[in-house]
Amino acid sequence: MNNHVSYRSSIISLEKAREMIGQGYFALDTHCHSSFSFDVPDVPETSPEAMIKEQTRLGLKALITDHDTMNGYYYMKKKGLAGTTKTRKGLIPGVEIKIKPIKAKHVDIHGEVHSIHINVFGLNKDQLNVLETIAEKDKDLDAFVKYLRQQDLSYMYNHPFWHEPHERLNWKIIPGIAKHYFDVIELNSNRPKAFNDLALHMAEQFNKGIVASTDSHTGEPGKVFVMAEGKNFEEFWQNVLDRKMHIYRHDMTTWGVVKESAAMIHNIFKANTRAAKDRQFTSVTGIKPFDNIAMAVTTGRLKRMYFTKNIIHSFFYTLNYTAGPIIAWRLYMNKENSLADKIRNGVRFRTRQIKQNENQELYAKKSKETDLNTA
């Protein structure tokens, strides 16, 4: 039993994607952050209003999936601009939830485990509270996914081969998690091609739906997206689950990282220093000197040092485009691709092993049913 899907024809060009949007396909960038995410500076371009405007301009449906909060959605709901999964217009309810599981009966999670990020759609505040409690206190992936399924909520596996800066990637558990806990897997434009190819391989082998997401933190959604037929999100998502979707894909490049870094630097230095509590920024690059300066800028501690602030802004922005940082980003890309090359055979082996075990179980089940019918 070597049944699996191939997404070769599902990945299309930007020209074809635009043509399909013009034909009325439901198109969505399934992973975007607004200024209500803790790691996004509060600037006009990252506001929910601006995100909706830009997504609409590109022919996409409106969606933000902020980190562990739906405050952006409810902020827009007060303005009368929020929708539901059953409507065609308005902001779709969504969130990105982090869980670092210590319980997952379908995978061996002994040893170091990295955090898993999950996008959930169509939920409300009460459901978010339950999921956050499971993620933060129970750390039980089985209970988390069981609740999602009981509540009939749509969800997906974000950037499977990404981990928090202070964590190590436990790649051995990823195929099992993808197989047993998720029906949709993301190709993330902020991840290198080698890792997205591994995510795509798992999706094909396990017959999972795929989406392409920007994971925008700088107010630039729609660099990649997924399309399917449907009058609303529910119909669209069912087609994704049925693997009847098309995606426009673009992977991380060195130049793309440089441009993204420049946009983040620019946003940090023009960020609102009087941001509301739920829109306050936290710099988490892991580069302590830069994080300290970024926090001094966004909290207003440098507000009376106008010229100093501008000089620092110009310095970092210009420095970002010089040989040193570009080489550093290139080395980072090489390191990521080397890691992907190193674990590729292991991931493929575990994926194949899981499939073989599943096929053996199916064969045994059918043999038992045949024996019962002939008895």
C-alpha positions as a printed Julia matrix, in Angstrom:
375×3 Matrix{Float64}:
   0.0     0.0     0.0
   1.92    3.01   -1.29
  -1.01    5.42   -1.47
  -0.1     9.07   -1.19
  -0.9    12.31   -2.94
   1.33   14.5    -5.08
   1.07   18.27   -4.89
   3.19   18.99   -7.96
   0.22   20.37   -9.88
  -1.2    22.14   -6.81
   1.71   24.59   -6.53
   1.11   27.28   -9.12
   2.64   30.5   -10.39
   1.69   33.95   -9.17
   0.15   34.74  -12.55
  -2.07   31.64  -12.39
  -2.96   32.41   -8.77
  -4.09   35.93   -9.64
  -6.14   34.53  -12.49
  -7.89   32.13  -10.11
  -8.58   34.91   -7.62
 -10.17   36.83  -10.47
 -12.35   33.8   -11.15
 -13.72   33.98   -7.59
 -11.59   31.47   -5.69
 -11.46   31.91   -1.93
  -7.85   32.99   -1.29
  -6.21   33.29    2.12
  -2.85   33.99    3.72
  -3.45   31.62    6.64
  -0.86   33.0     9.08
  -0.51   36.77    9.69
   0.24   38.87   12.77
  -0.97   42.34   13.68
   0.18   44.83   16.31
  -1.79   42.81   18.87
   1.0    40.2    18.75
   3.66   40.8    21.4
   6.52   40.67   18.87
   5.02   43.12   16.36
   5.69   46.88   16.76
   2.58   49.05   16.93
   2.76   51.05   13.7
  -0.06   52.0    11.29
   0.97   49.3     8.81
   0.57   46.5    11.37
  -2.83   47.56   12.69
  -5.73   45.16   12.03
  -7.32   47.86    9.86
  -4.23   48.07    7.65
  -3.88   44.31    7.47
  -7.47   43.94    6.29
  -7.03   46.73    3.76
  -3.87   45.16    2.3
  -5.34   41.66    2.17
  -8.46   42.99    0.46
  -6.34   44.91   -2.06
  -4.6    41.66   -2.97
  -7.9    39.82   -3.4
  -7.45   37.81   -0.19
  -9.92   37.26    2.62
  -9.2    39.06    5.9
  -7.42   37.11    8.65
  -5.04   37.78   11.54
  -3.66   35.05   13.8
  -1.96   36.82   16.69
   0.1    35.04   19.32
  -2.17   33.59   22.03
  -4.71   36.43   21.8
  -7.84   37.37   19.86
  -7.89   40.98   21.04
  -7.29   42.19   17.49
 -10.34   40.3    16.25
 -12.57   41.67   19.01
 -11.16   45.15   18.45
 -12.36   44.9    14.85
 -15.66   43.38   15.95
 -16.42   46.55   17.9
 -15.86   48.43   14.66
 -18.3    46.16   12.86
 -15.57   44.71   10.62
 -15.33   41.17   12.01
 -16.95   38.2    10.35
 -17.31   34.49   11.06
 -16.28   31.3     9.31
 -19.74   31.17    7.76
 -19.62   34.64    6.17
 -17.73   35.68    3.06
 -16.74   39.14    4.29
 -15.23   40.46    7.49
 -12.23   39.43    9.58
 -12.09   35.65   10.11
 -11.57   34.7    13.8
  -8.18   33.09   14.32
  -5.23   32.75   16.68
  -1.78   31.14   16.91
  -1.32   29.09   20.08
   1.98   27.77   21.41
   2.19   24.49   23.28
   5.3    22.68   24.52
   3.83   19.23   25.14
   4.91   16.84   27.84
   2.1    14.44   26.93
   1.45   13.0    23.46
   0.58    9.32   23.43
   1.23    8.86   19.69
   4.86   10.0    19.8
   7.84    9.39   22.04
   8.49   12.81   23.56
  11.05   11.74   26.14
  13.97   14.15   26.22
  14.01   17.72   25.0
  10.85   18.91   23.23
  10.47   22.12   21.26
   7.35   24.26   21.21
   4.67   23.57   18.62
   2.66   26.41   17.09
  -0.92   25.78   16.05
  -3.27   28.08   14.18
  -6.91   27.71   15.2
  -9.82   29.26   13.28
 -13.45   29.98   14.08
 -13.09   30.0    17.86
 -14.39   32.4    20.51
 -12.95   33.76   23.77
 -14.21   30.88   25.9
 -12.73   28.28   23.58
  -9.45   30.19   23.47
  -9.32   30.21   27.28
  -9.78   26.44   27.42
  -7.07   25.87   24.82
  -4.65   28.25   26.54
  -5.21   26.44   29.85
  -4.44   23.09   28.24
  -1.36   24.52   26.51
   0.05   26.34   29.53
  -0.89   24.09   32.44
  -1.58   20.58   31.16
   0.83   20.68   28.2
  -1.16   17.74   26.83
  -1.25   17.57   23.02
  -3.85   14.79   23.07
  -6.22   16.86   25.21
  -5.56   19.94   23.09
  -6.39   18.26   19.78
  -9.29   16.32   21.32
 -10.89   19.61   22.37
 -10.34   21.09   18.9
 -12.13   18.14   17.34
 -14.93   18.09   19.91
 -15.57   21.78   19.23
 -15.35   21.24   15.45
 -12.64   23.89   15.13
 -10.35   24.21   12.12
  -6.62   24.13   12.82
  -3.21   23.56   11.21
   0.4    22.68   11.99
   2.51   25.84   11.66
   6.14   25.72   10.39
   6.78   22.13   11.62
  10.59   22.45   11.56
  10.83   25.75   13.45
  11.69   26.14   17.12
  12.02   28.96   19.63
  15.47   30.65   19.71
  16.27   29.17   23.13
  15.18   25.62   22.17
  16.63   22.74   20.16
  14.74   21.08   17.33
  13.6    17.57   18.21
  13.02   16.53   14.6
  12.39   12.89   15.48
   8.92   13.63   16.87
   7.74   15.79   13.95
   6.55   13.06   11.53
   4.51   11.42   14.31
   2.98   14.73   15.32
   2.13   15.55   11.7
   0.56   12.13   11.13
  -1.49   11.71   14.3
  -2.49   15.24   15.31
  -2.93   17.37   12.19
  -4.88   17.3     8.93
  -3.26   20.43    7.44
   0.45   21.32    7.29
   1.92   24.74    6.55
   4.58   25.8     4.07
   5.89   29.0     5.65
   7.5    31.74    3.54
   9.8    32.62    6.45
  11.36   29.15    6.38
  14.05   27.9     3.95
  13.04   25.78    0.96
  14.72   22.67    2.38
  12.48   22.68    5.47
   9.34   23.5     3.5
  10.18   20.59    1.19
  10.31   18.28    4.22
   6.93   19.6     5.4
   5.54   19.04    1.9
   6.94   15.49    1.83
   5.15   14.61    5.07
   1.91   16.12    3.77
   2.12   14.07    0.58
   3.01   10.82    2.33
   0.34   11.2     5.01
  -2.34   12.59    2.65
  -2.6    15.89    4.52
  -3.86   19.21    3.21
  -1.33   21.99    2.72
  -1.43   25.77    2.95
   1.11   28.5     2.21
   1.47   31.33    4.72
   3.47   34.53    5.0
   3.7    34.59    8.81
   3.92   38.37    8.43
   5.19   40.41   11.4
   5.81   43.62    9.47
   2.45   44.45    7.91
   3.14   42.7     4.6
   0.62   39.86    4.22
  -0.09   38.04    0.99
   3.42   37.2    -0.2
   2.12   33.63   -0.4
  -1.36   32.18   -0.02
  -3.67   29.23   -0.57
  -6.79   29.08   -2.74
  -9.78   26.76   -2.92
 -13.39   26.92   -3.95
 -15.89   28.01   -1.34
 -18.46   30.67   -0.51
 -17.04   31.09    3.0
 -14.16   29.9     5.18
 -15.9    26.66    6.21
 -16.4    25.56    2.6
 -12.89   26.71    1.7
 -11.32   24.8     4.6
 -13.23   21.64    3.78
 -11.66   21.74    0.32
  -8.23   22.19    1.92
  -8.94   19.14    4.09
 -10.01   17.25    0.97
  -6.73   18.3    -0.68
  -8.56   20.3    -3.34
  -6.48   23.44   -3.02
  -3.85   25.4    -4.93
  -1.02   27.34   -3.38
   1.33   30.08   -4.43
   4.57   29.26   -2.66
   7.71   31.29   -2.0
  10.46   30.25    0.41
  12.88   32.25    2.55
  15.93   33.69    0.8
  18.89   35.64    2.13
  17.68   38.82    0.45
  14.2    38.22    1.8
  15.56   38.02    5.35
  17.52   41.24    4.84
  14.4    43.07    3.62
  12.3    41.66    6.48
  14.93   42.76    8.99
  14.99   46.24    7.49
  11.2    46.48    7.75
  11.29   45.35   11.39
  14.03   47.89   12.26
  12.03   50.65   10.58
   8.85   49.66   12.45
  10.61   49.5    15.81
  11.94   53.03   15.5
   8.61   54.51   14.42
   6.5    52.44   16.83
   3.85   54.02   19.03
   5.51   54.56   22.44
   2.09   54.93   24.06
   0.66   51.69   22.76
  -2.24   50.12   24.65
  -1.26   47.34   27.03
  -2.37   44.6    24.65
  -0.36   46.16   21.8
   2.94   46.68   23.6
   6.01   45.29   21.86
   8.63   42.86   23.15
  11.84   42.38   21.16
  12.81   38.7    21.05
  15.62   38.51   18.48
  17.97   36.95   21.01
  20.59   39.61   20.21
  20.69   41.27   23.63
  22.18   44.68   22.67
  19.63   45.14   19.89
  16.75   43.89   22.04
  17.7    46.36   24.79
  17.8    49.27   22.35
  14.55   48.17   20.7
  12.8    48.07   24.07
  14.21   51.48   25.02
  12.84   52.91   21.78
   9.37   51.31   21.85
   8.76   52.03   25.55
   9.62   55.7    25.06
  12.74   55.76   27.22
  14.53   57.54   24.35
  11.66   59.91   23.56
  13.62   62.99   24.69
  16.7    61.91   22.77
  15.29   62.65   19.32
  18.57   63.05   17.47
  20.19   60.08   19.25
  17.2    57.94   18.36
  17.39   58.95   14.69
  21.11   58.33   14.55
  20.68   54.85   16.06
  17.82   54.18   13.62
  19.96   55.2    10.62
  22.89   53.19   11.93
  20.98   49.92   12.28
  19.03   50.39    9.06
  22.18   51.14    7.05
  24.19   48.45    8.82
  21.56   45.89    7.86
  22.43   46.4     4.17
  26.2    46.2     4.58
  28.37   43.19    3.86
  28.67   42.01    7.48
  24.96   41.43    8.25
  24.26   40.14    4.74
  27.05   37.59    5.13
  25.7    36.72    8.6
  22.23   36.13    7.18
  23.75   34.06    4.39
  25.6    31.94    6.95
  22.32   31.55    8.86
  20.61   30.32    5.68
  23.46   27.91    5.01
  23.22   26.61    8.57
  19.46   26.06    8.28
  19.79   24.3     4.93
  22.64   22.16    6.26
  20.46   21.1     9.2
  17.63   20.24    6.82
  20.05   18.15    4.72
  21.33   16.43    7.85
  17.9    15.36    9.09
  16.26   14.73    5.69
  16.94   11.0     5.54
  15.9    10.56    9.16
  12.61   12.4     8.62
  11.88   10.41    5.46
  12.72    7.13    7.24
  10.4     7.89   10.16
   7.67    9.01    7.77
   8.01    5.78    5.8
   8.05    3.72    9.01
   4.84    5.35   10.25
   3.17    4.63    6.91
   4.3     1.01    6.94
   2.97    0.52   10.47
  -0.35    2.07    9.43
  -0.59   -0.16    6.34
   0.17   -3.25    8.43
  -2.56   -2.31   10.89
  -5.03   -1.77    8.05
  -4.07   -5.11    6.48
  -4.5    -6.9     9.8
  -7.87   -5.25   10.34
  -9.13   -6.23    6.88
  -7.87   -9.78    7.31
  -9.71  -10.05   10.6
 -12.91   -8.69    9.02
 -12.58  -11.18    6.15
 -12.11  -14.06    8.59
 -15.22  -13.0    10.53
 -17.29  -12.74    7.33
 -16.24  -16.18    6.13
 -16.68  -17.86    9.52
